[in-house]
């Protein structure tokens, strides 16, 4: 159902993150990659991907995701604030 929902509303970060939480590790990675493609300026997707890899003890991938997030967000001139 969430797969269909993100097709209808691909900019909804909440739907993407909810879908990823329901999936296995491998499928969650794929969902979050698709979410980043659909929402390249939303840093919460990068954070969720980093947390997913951290939970799997993939610290090298966590670092890569964070660096990629910084590069992509700067490219799109997104400024992050602490909320």
C-alpha positions in Angstrom: 0.0 0.0 0.0 2.8 2.4 0.8 4.5 1.6 -2.5 1.4 2.8 -4.3 1.2 5.9 -2.0 4.7 7.0 -2.9 3.9 6.6 -6.6 1.0 9.0 -6.1 2.9 11.4 -3.8 6.6 11.0 -4.5 7.5 14.2 -2.6 6.1 12.8 0.7 9.2 12.0 2.8 7.0 10.7 5.6 5.5 8.0 3.3 9.0 7.0 2.0 10.3 6.7 5.6 7.3 4.7 6.8 7.7 2.3 3.9 11.4 1.8 4.6 10.7 1.0 8.3 8.4 -1.8 7.3 10.9 -3.5 5.0 13.9 -5.8 5.5 17.4 -4.2 5.5 18.0 -4.8 1.8 14.6 -3.6 0.7 14.8 -0.6 3.0 18.1 0.4 1.4 16.4 0.3 -2.1 13.4 2.3 -0.8 15.7 4.9 0.7 17.7 5.2 -2.5 14.5 5.7 -4.5 13.4 8.3 -1.9 16.7 10.2 -2.3 16.2 10.2 -6.1 12.6 11.6 -5.7 13.6 14.1 -2.9 17.3 15.1 -3.4 17.0 18.1 -1.1 15.5 16.4 1.9 18.2 15.7 4.4 16.0 13.4 6.6 16.2 10.7 4.0 20.0 10.8 4.2 19.8 10.6 8.0 17.4 7.6 7.8 19.8 5.9 5.4 22.8 6.5 7.7 20.8 5.2 10.7 19.9 2.1 8.8 23.5 1.4 8.0 24.6 2.2 11.5 22.1 -0.4 12.8 23.8 -2.9 10.6 27.3 -1.9 11.9 28.3 -0.5 8.5 30.2 2.5 9.8 32.1 2.9 6.5 28.8 3.3 4.7 27.5 5.8 7.3 30.4 8.1 6.6 29.9 7.8 2.8 26.2 8.6 3.1 26.9 11.7 5.3 29.5 13.0 2.9 27.2 12.4 -0.1 24.4 14.2 1.7 26.6 17.2 2.3 27.7 17.3 -1.3 24.3 16.9 -2.7 22.6 19.4 -0.3 25.3 22.0 -1.0 24.8 21.4 -4.8 21.1 22.1 -4.4 21.9 25.1 -2.0 20.0 23.6 0.9 20.7 25.0 4.3 20.1 22.8 7.3 19.0 24.1 10.6 18.9 22.5 14.0 15.3 22.0 15.0 
